[in-house]
Every structure is written in C-alpha cells, then in structure tokens.
Amino acid sequence: MERTTCLVVGGGPAGMVLGLLLARGGVEVTVLEKHGDFLRDFRGDTVHASTLTLMDELGLGPAFEQVPHQDVDKLEALLDGGAKATIADLSRLPGPNKRIAMVPQWDFLDLLADAARLEPAFSLRMNTEVTAITKSGNRVTGVKYRDRVDGHEGEIAADLVVAADGRSSILRAAVELPVHSFGAPMDVWWFRLPRKETDDLKGGAGRFSAGSAMVLIPRGDYFQCAFLIRKGTDEALRAEGVEKFRQRVVTLVPWLADRVDHISSIDDCKLLDVKLDRLRRWHVDGLLCIGDAAHAMSPVGGVGINLAVQDAVAAATLLAKPLREGRVTSATLAKVRGRRLFPTLVIQTVQRVIHRLFLGRKLGSTETVSRTSVPLPLKIAQKLPFLQAVPAYVIAIGPRPEHAPEFARRAPRVITRS
C-alpha cells in the first residue's frame, strides 16, 4: 500500500496552496486531483489582495505578474441612464496590493503546481479520483482511489487526510459531518459577451433592478457575466428560449444590445447552484475539511476562493510541525476551525443579510425592470468616498487575513513553467 504523511484531496486553490506550504515546511504531502488538467470553465477566477500578498511572501510575486491577468481596482453599481456609483474603491486598501487580479484559474493553479514541484516532499497526482475513505476503528487512515486513465484502483494511507474537494466533497459526505445550511434566494447563470475597448467599464460592475440582477466582470476581450435568477427557476427560464433571455439582458443593461446575439443558445448559460452552508465541526480523527468542503459560500462578493486559500494557510501554519513530529490529534485539527471560524461567520453573515434584505427582494419582484433606487448606504458612500474602503477591505482582504509562515517564505523568483 502507498503511504504519505499528508494526503490532500482536491487540486483547487486551497489544496494546492496547502500542498505547497506543507512541502516547504518539510512535510511529505501528496495532492490528488481527479481531472487530467486544471482547465475548467467558469470557475472562480479572482485572486484577491490578501492572496496577492501571500504570493509576494512566498516569493511568487514576479512569477504571478508573468501570468496574463487583468487588475480590478473598483467595484461599481450600474444605475439608470448609464450612471455609475462606486461600491468599493480598492485603491484605498492598506498595503502594496490595492487590487483584485482576474486570472484564469488554470493558470494560477499551474503556477502553484510548478512552485510546489520544486519541493522534494511534494507530489501531485492527476487523473486520480478518490472513491472512498479507509478507516481503522473511528480514525480515517487514508483513501481508496481509481486512476481515470487506465482504471487502476489502489489505496493510499496517510497520517492526515485533508478534504479540499469543494462543496460536493466526497470525503465530507463519507464521514457525515453535521452541516448547517442557510439556503439562498438565487442561482446564477454564467455566460460570456464580447468586451470592447470603448466600453466605459474598467472594474467589476453590477446592475440590480426589480426582478433582475446581473454582474459584469472584465476579462480581456470579453465580459464574464453572472445573471442572477430566483432559486429553482432554471428549468422554466430555459424553456422560454434564448431570444427571451437576450431581451432580459438588454432590458437590464441596454448598451449590451449590440453584442447580445453572441448568446447563440440558452445552453451557453451555465448554471451555478448557489449554496450557503457551514460544517458544525470541520474534522474527525484523521481528516480535516477546509475551503468549500467546510463552508460553501455564496458568490456574493466573490470571496469563496479567498477564504479557501486563507484556510489553507492557517492549516499549514498550525499543522506543519505536528505532522513532521507525527502527533496530529483531534485537538490539533480543531484549532484550524477555531482560527478560521470568525472570518467565516463574518462573511457568511454579510452574505445572508444581502440575500435576505436585498437580492431576495429584488429577485422576488414580479416586475421585469424598474427604475433603480439607490440604497441609502451607497448614496452616503458617494458623498463620503472614504467609506468605499470598508467594502473594499471586506471583499479584497477579509477579516483576519492569513500570512505565510516563516518556513514557507522565499526570496522573489520567476518559476519556469513545466
């Protein structure tokens, strides 16, 4: 039977950051990713200011700057008549990174993988799908897996298994950890529309009206678009057909009329089933959940990846030494939740308030569109611009940002892509 010290299941941002940091801390770590590459469309593509700071601390800042990306330094609301109001001004953030970088997630993950491969203690196994956990009594001792290329099946034993495999985590389901689900009033349709140099929209922007809401995220020569729909209406809206949906988009954002035909089929809209939940306990003996496996976040604010990365940093900081010494206990694992629970509670509470008091009411309206009334806090923020730093900090940095442990820090360098 194969064996490693720490087995990380899931090669997303949380899993790759954890693998890199633990390997730099001298821990033998293996990351399992069920796909053959990182190429997945409409995944979260935001690298927030706190993660950019982490890249600098890890010596990966120069390598990151070589990855094609677009910087967002402002989040705006689109108002009637083409007017805009600033929701968050990231130029007011503390520290050197006053932006959110929009990077294809596969490029970001490739960068982390290339850096991790330089560490002798690191191993990345692609096309390796976990099918079950293994246990000795009540303790998780490893996993069973299937190679998706040749069908080979095997087992890997580990001192610690980390579930970083997302909101549909097979490991989380296998150990039946208790979960608190909060529900959500909406789902999201993701699609793309061309972006023109003449578009007066440099940062991310949202348009909210009665019965409709949409977010535009600039991505080079296209916008990544998130159209919010009421929870459970996906099938009915698809039955209306693509032309009806094009009309909805243009009614909401009229200046998109000259490109909305690029939505050639309703199948161009990919559904995100929005969930908001949190495990009551993040671990059992021998297994720890982090990121979306521990707390599925709403897309509001686009903060899910940022929280997942910070979970990984906290876990590496707390667990590297116990893993090296072979003394990881349930009490040790509980410290990770203890450290990360506060920021998770804060962000999820903010998201729940926005769901209930704003998005739920907007999307629940039977009107197709109406003149947008500007919320009072947004009006005040336009008159007192320094207040725009508050949502900027919550979104781009977040409560209790984590920093790279000393053992993982390196001098700046450019990583040669494999």
C-alpha positions as CSV (number, residue, x, y, z in Angstrom):
1,M,0.0,0.0,0.0
2,E,1.2,3.5,-0.8
3,R,1.8,5.9,2.0
4,T,2.3,9.7,2.6
5,T,2.3,11.9,5.6
6,C,-0.5,14.3,4.5
7,L,-2.9,13.5,1.7
8,V,-4.8,16.4,0.2
9,V,-7.8,15.6,-1.9
10,G,-8.6,18.3,-4.4
11,G,-6.2,20.3,-6.6
12,G,-8.1,23.6,-6.4
13,P,-6.7,26.8,-4.8
14,A,-7.0,25.6,-1.2
15,G,-5.5,22.2,-1.9
16,M,-2.6,23.5,-4.0
17,V,-1.7,26.2,-1.5
18,L,-1.8,23.8,1.4
19,G,0.3,21.3,-0.5
20,L,2.9,23.9,-1.4
21,L,3.2,25.3,2.1
22,L,3.4,21.9,3.8
23,A,6.1,20.8,1.4
24,R,8.1,23.9,2.1
25,G,7.7,23.0,5.8
26,G,9.3,19.6,5.3
27,V,6.1,17.6,5.3
28,E,5.7,14.8,2.8
29,V,2.5,15.7,1.0
30,T,0.5,14.3,-1.9
31,V,-2.2,16.2,-3.7
32,L,-4.8,14.1,-5.6
33,E,-6.7,15.8,-8.5
34,K,-9.3,13.8,-10.3
35,H,-9.0,15.7,-13.6
36,G,-6.1,15.5,-16.0
37,D,-5.5,19.2,-16.0
38,F,-6.8,22.4,-14.4
39,L,-8.8,23.5,-17.4
40,R,-12.3,24.2,-16.1
41,D,-14.5,26.9,-17.4
42,F,-16.5,29.4,-15.3
43,R,-14.6,28.6,-12.1
44,G,-13.8,31.4,-9.7
45,D,-11.0,33.5,-11.4
46,T,-10.4,36.1,-8.7
47,V,-7.1,36.4,-6.9
48,H,-7.7,38.9,-4.1
49,A,-5.4,41.4,-2.5
50,S,-4.7,39.1,0.5
51,T,-3.8,36.3,-1.8
52,L,-1.5,38.6,-3.9
53,T,0.2,39.5,-0.6
54,L,0.6,35.8,0.1
55,M,2.2,35.3,-3.4
56,D,4.7,38.1,-2.5
57,E,5.5,36.4,0.8
58,L,6.1,33.1,-0.9
59,G,8.4,34.7,-3.4
60,L,6.0,34.1,-6.3
61,G,5.1,37.7,-7.0
62,P,7.3,38.0,-10.1
63,A,6.0,34.7,-11.4
64,F,2.4,35.8,-10.9
65,E,3.0,39.0,-12.8
66,Q,4.0,37.0,-15.8
67,V,0.7,35.2,-15.9
68,P,-1.9,37.1,-18.1
69,H,-4.3,38.9,-15.9
70,Q,-6.5,42.0,-15.6
71,D,-6.5,44.1,-12.5
72,V,-9.7,45.4,-10.9
73,D,-9.4,48.4,-8.6
74,K,-13.0,49.4,-8.3
75,L,-16.4,47.7,-8.0
76,E,-19.4,49.7,-9.2
77,A,-23.2,49.7,-9.5
78,L,-24.7,50.5,-12.9
79,L,-27.6,52.9,-12.5
80,D,-30.4,54.2,-14.7
81,G,-29.3,56.3,-17.7
82,G,-25.8,54.8,-17.8
83,A,-24.7,56.4,-14.5
84,K,-22.5,54.5,-12.1
85,A,-21.9,54.5,-8.4
86,T,-18.7,53.2,-6.7
87,I,-19.4,50.4,-4.2
88,A,-15.8,49.6,-3.3
89,D,-12.6,51.5,-4.1
90,L,-9.7,49.1,-3.8
91,S,-7.2,51.9,-4.3
92,R,-7.9,52.8,-0.6
93,L,-6.7,49.4,0.7
94,P,-3.7,49.3,3.0
95,G,-0.5,47.6,1.8
96,P,1.0,47.4,-1.7
97,N,-1.7,45.2,-3.3
98,K,-4.7,47.5,-3.9
99,R,-6.5,45.3,-6.5
100,I,-8.2,42.1,-7.3
101,A,-6.5,40.2,-10.2
102,M,-8.6,38.4,-12.7
103,V,-6.7,35.3,-13.7
104,P,-7.8,32.1,-15.4
105,Q,-7.8,29.7,-12.5
106,W,-5.9,27.1,-14.5
107,D,-3.0,29.5,-14.9
108,F,-3.0,30.2,-11.2
109,L,-3.1,26.6,-10.3
110,D,-0.3,25.7,-12.8
111,L,1.8,28.4,-11.2
112,L,1.3,26.9,-7.7
113,A,1.9,23.4,-9.1
114,D,5.2,24.5,-10.7
115,A,6.4,26.1,-7.5
116,A,5.4,23.1,-5.4
117,R,7.2,20.6,-7.7
118,L,10.4,22.3,-6.8
119,E,10.0,20.9,-3.3
120,P,11.2,17.3,-2.8
121,A,8.4,16.5,-0.3
122,F,5.6,17.4,-2.8
123,S,3.8,15.1,-5.2
124,L,0.8,15.9,-7.4
125,R,-1.2,13.0,-8.9
126,M,-3.6,14.0,-11.7
127,N,-6.4,11.8,-13.0
128,T,-6.7,10.3,-9.6
129,E,-10.3,10.1,-8.3
130,V,-11.0,9.3,-4.7
131,T,-13.8,6.7,-4.4
132,A,-13.9,6.1,-0.6
133,I,-12.1,6.6,2.7
134,T,-10.3,3.9,4.7
135,K,-10.6,3.7,8.4
136,S,-9.2,1.9,11.4
137,G,-11.9,2.0,14.1
138,N,-13.1,5.6,14.1
139,R,-10.0,7.0,12.6
140,V,-9.6,7.9,8.9
141,T,-6.4,6.3,7.7
142,G,-6.4,7.1,4.0
143,V,-8.4,6.8,0.8
144,K,-9.2,4.4,-2.0
145,Y,-8.7,5.8,-5.5
146,R,-9.2,5.0,-9.2
147,D,-6.9,6.1,-11.9
148,R,-9.1,7.7,-14.6
149,V,-6.7,6.9,-17.4
150,D,-6.1,3.1,-17.0
151,G,-8.8,2.2,-14.5
152,H,-6.2,1.1,-11.9
153,E,-7.5,1.1,-8.3
154,G,-5.5,1.4,-5.2
155,E,-5.2,2.8,-1.6
156,I,-3.1,5.5,-0.1
157,A,-2.5,5.6,3.7
158,A,-1.8,8.9,5.4
159,D,-1.3,10.4,8.9
160,L,-3.8,13.1,7.8
161,V,-6.3,13.4,5.0
162,V,-7.5,16.9,4.1
163,A,-10.7,17.3,2.2
164,A,-10.2,20.3,-0.2
165,D,-12.6,18.9,-2.8
166,G,-15.2,21.5,-2.8
167,R,-18.9,21.9,-1.8
168,S,-19.7,18.4,-3.2
169,S,-16.9,16.8,-1.2
170,I,-17.0,13.0,-1.3
171,L,-14.9,12.9,1.9
172,R,-17.2,15.3,3.7
173,A,-20.2,13.1,2.8
174,A,-18.3,9.9,3.8
175,V,-17.7,11.0,7.4
176,E,-21.2,12.5,7.7
177,L,-20.1,15.7,9.5
178,P,-23.1,17.8,10.7
179,V,-23.9,20.8,8.5
180,H,-25.8,23.9,9.0
181,S,-27.5,25.0,5.7
182,F,-28.8,28.6,5.3
183,G,-30.3,28.4,1.8
184,A,-30.1,31.1,-0.9
185,P,-32.7,33.1,-2.8
186,M,-30.9,32.8,-6.2
187,D,-28.9,30.7,-8.6
188,V,-26.5,32.1,-11.2
189,W,-26.3,31.7,-15.0
190,W,-22.7,32.3,-16.2
191,F,-22.0,33.3,-19.8
192,R,-19.7,35.5,-21.9
193,L,-20.2,38.6,-24.0
194,P,-17.6,40.4,-26.1
195,R,-15.9,43.4,-24.4
196,K,-14.9,46.5,-26.5
197,E,-12.1,49.0,-25.9
198,T,-14.7,51.7,-25.9
199,D,-16.7,50.2,-23.0
200,D,-16.6,52.6,-20.1
201,L,-16.3,49.9,-17.6
202,K,-12.8,49.0,-16.2
203,G,-13.7,47.3,-13.0
204,G,-16.4,44.8,-11.9
205,A,-19.9,46.2,-12.1
206,G,-23.4,45.1,-11.0
207,R,-26.8,46.1,-12.3
208,F,-29.7,45.4,-9.9
209,S,-33.4,46.1,-10.7
210,A,-36.8,44.7,-9.8
211,G,-36.9,41.0,-10.8
212,S,-33.4,41.1,-12.4
213,A,-29.8,41.4,-11.5
214,M,-26.5,41.0,-13.4
215,V,-22.8,41.3,-12.7
216,L,-20.2,42.1,-15.4
217,I,-16.5,41.1,-14.8
218,P,-13.9,42.4,-17.3
219,R,-11.8,39.6,-18.7
220,G,-9.5,40.8,-21.5
221,D,-11.7,40.9,-24.7
222,Y,-14.8,39.6,-23.0
223,F,-17.1,40.1,-20.0
224,Q,-17.7,37.2,-17.7
225,C,-21.4,37.7,-16.9
226,A,-23.3,36.5,-14.0
227,F,-27.1,36.7,-14.4
228,L,-28.9,36.1,-11.1
229,I,-32.2,34.1,-11.3
230,R,-34.6,33.1,-8.5
231,K,-33.7,29.8,-6.9
232,G,-35.5,26.9,-8.7
233,T,-36.4,28.8,-11.9
234,D,-33.7,27.5,-14.1
235,E,-35.9,25.0,-16.0
236,A,-38.7,27.4,-16.6
237,L,-36.4,30.2,-17.8
238,R,-34.6,27.9,-20.2
239,A,-38.0,26.8,-21.6
240,E,-38.6,30.5,-22.6
241,G,-35.8,30.3,-25.1
242,V,-32.7,32.3,-26.0
243,E,-34.4,35.2,-27.5
244,K,-36.4,35.9,-24.4
245,F,-33.2,35.8,-22.4
246,R,-31.5,38.2,-24.7
247,Q,-34.3,40.6,-24.1
248,R,-33.9,40.3,-20.4
249,V,-30.2,41.1,-20.7
250,V,-30.8,44.1,-22.9
251,T,-33.6,45.4,-20.7
252,L,-31.3,45.3,-17.8
253,V,-28.1,46.6,-19.5
254,P,-29.2,48.4,-22.7
255,W,-25.7,49.1,-24.0
256,L,-25.2,45.3,-24.4
257,A,-27.7,45.3,-27.3
258,D,-25.0,45.4,-30.0
259,R,-23.5,42.1,-28.8
260,V,-26.2,40.1,-27.1
261,D,-26.6,37.9,-30.2
262,H,-23.3,36.2,-29.2
263,I,-25.5,34.2,-26.8
264,S,-26.3,31.7,-29.6
265,S,-28.1,29.2,-27.4
266,I,-29.6,29.0,-24.0
267,D,-27.1,26.2,-23.4
268,D,-24.4,29.0,-23.4
269,C,-25.6,29.8,-19.9
270,K,-24.0,27.5,-17.3
271,L,-25.9,27.1,-14.1
272,L,-24.3,27.6,-10.7
273,D,-26.5,26.1,-8.0
274,V,-25.8,28.6,-5.2
275,K,-25.4,27.1,-1.7
276,L,-24.5,28.7,1.6
277,D,-23.7,26.3,4.4
278,R,-21.1,25.6,7.1
279,L,-20.0,22.4,8.9
280,R,-20.6,22.5,12.6
281,R,-17.3,20.6,13.0
282,W,-14.6,20.6,10.4
283,H,-12.8,17.4,11.4
284,V,-13.0,13.8,12.5
285,D,-10.0,11.8,13.8
286,G,-7.6,11.7,10.8
287,L,-9.5,14.0,8.5
288,L,-9.9,17.8,8.1
289,C,-12.2,19.8,5.8
290,I,-11.1,23.2,4.5
291,G,-12.5,25.7,1.9
292,D,-15.8,24.9,0.3
293,A,-15.7,21.4,1.8
294,A,-16.0,23.1,5.2
295,H,-18.1,26.1,4.3
296,A,-19.9,26.6,0.9
297,M,-20.0,30.3,0.2
298,S,-22.5,32.4,-1.9
299,P,-20.9,34.1,-5.0
300,V,-21.8,37.5,-3.4
301,G,-18.5,39.4,-3.2
302,G,-16.7,36.6,-5.0
303,V,-14.9,35.8,-1.7
304,G,-15.1,32.0,-1.6
305,I,-11.6,31.4,-3.1
306,N,-10.0,34.0,-0.8
307,L,-11.5,32.3,2.2
308,A,-10.4,28.8,1.0
309,V,-6.8,30.0,0.4
310,Q,-6.7,31.5,3.9
311,D,-8.0,28.3,5.4
312,A,-5.1,26.5,3.7
313,V,-2.5,29.0,5.1
314,A,-3.9,28.6,8.6
315,A,-3.9,24.8,8.3
316,A,-0.3,24.7,7.1
317,T,0.8,27.1,9.9
318,L,-0.9,25.1,12.6
319,L,-0.2,21.5,11.3
320,A,3.3,21.5,9.7
321,K,5.2,20.9,12.9
322,P,2.7,18.3,14.4
323,L,2.7,16.5,11.0
324,R,6.6,16.4,11.0
325,E,6.6,15.0,14.5
326,G,3.7,12.5,13.9
327,R,1.5,13.9,16.6
328,V,-1.6,15.3,14.9
329,T,-4.6,14.8,17.2
330,S,-8.2,15.8,17.0
331,A,-7.4,18.7,19.3
332,T,-4.8,19.9,16.8
333,L,-7.3,19.7,13.9
334,A,-9.9,21.6,15.9
335,K,-7.5,24.6,16.1
336,V,-7.9,25.1,12.4
337,R,-11.7,25.7,12.7
338,G,-11.1,27.7,15.9
339,R,-8.8,30.1,13.9
340,R,-10.9,30.3,10.8
341,L,-14.4,30.3,12.2
342,F,-14.6,34.0,12.9
343,P,-13.9,35.2,9.3
344,T,-16.2,32.5,8.0
345,L,-19.0,33.7,10.3
346,V,-18.5,37.3,9.4
347,I,-18.6,36.8,5.6
348,Q,-21.5,34.4,5.7
349,T,-23.5,36.7,7.9
350,V,-22.9,39.6,5.5
351,Q,-23.9,37.3,2.6
352,R,-27.1,36.2,4.4
353,V,-28.1,39.8,5.1
354,I,-27.6,40.7,1.4
355,H,-29.6,37.7,0.4
356,R,-32.5,38.5,2.7
357,L,-32.7,42.3,2.6
358,F,-31.6,43.0,-1.0
359,L,-31.2,40.1,-3.5
360,G,-34.2,38.2,-2.2
361,R,-36.5,41.2,-2.5
362,K,-35.1,42.2,-5.9
363,L,-35.4,38.8,-7.5
364,G,-38.7,38.1,-5.9
365,S,-40.4,41.1,-7.6
366,T,-42.8,40.3,-10.4
367,E,-41.8,43.3,-12.4
368,T,-39.4,42.8,-15.3
369,V,-37.4,46.0,-14.7
370,S,-38.0,49.3,-12.9
371,R,-36.1,52.5,-12.2
372,T,-33.3,51.6,-9.8
373,S,-33.5,53.2,-6.4
374,V,-30.0,53.7,-4.9
375,P,-29.7,52.3,-1.4
376,L,-29.0,54.9,1.2
377,P,-25.6,53.4,2.2
378,L,-24.5,53.7,-1.4
379,K,-25.7,57.3,-1.6
380,I,-23.7,58.1,1.5
381,A,-20.6,56.4,0.2
382,Q,-20.7,58.6,-2.9
383,K,-20.7,61.7,-0.7
384,L,-18.1,60.3,1.7
385,P,-15.7,58.3,-0.6
386,F,-13.5,57.2,2.2
387,L,-16.4,54.8,3.2
388,Q,-15.8,52.9,0.0
389,A,-12.7,51.4,1.7
390,V,-14.9,49.4,4.0
391,P,-16.5,47.0,1.4
392,A,-13.2,47.0,-0.4
393,Y,-11.4,45.6,2.6
394,V,-14.1,43.1,3.4
395,I,-14.1,41.8,-0.2
396,A,-10.4,42.0,-1.2
397,I,-8.7,41.2,2.2
398,G,-11.4,40.0,4.6
399,P,-11.5,39.6,8.3
400,R,-8.4,38.0,9.9
401,P,-6.1,37.7,6.8
402,E,-3.5,35.0,7.0
403,H,0.2,35.4,6.2
404,A,2.7,32.9,5.0
405,P,4.5,31.1,7.9
406,E,8.2,31.8,8.1
407,F,9.2,28.3,7.0
408,A,7.4,28.8,3.6
409,R,8.8,32.2,2.7
410,R,11.3,32.5,-0.1
411,A,13.1,35.2,-2.0
412,P,11.3,36.5,-5.1
413,R,11.9,34.4,-8.2
414,V,10.4,33.6,-11.6
415,I,9.2,30.0,-11.9
416,T,9.9,28.2,-15.2
417,R,6.7,26.7,-16.4
418,S,6.7,22.9,-16.8
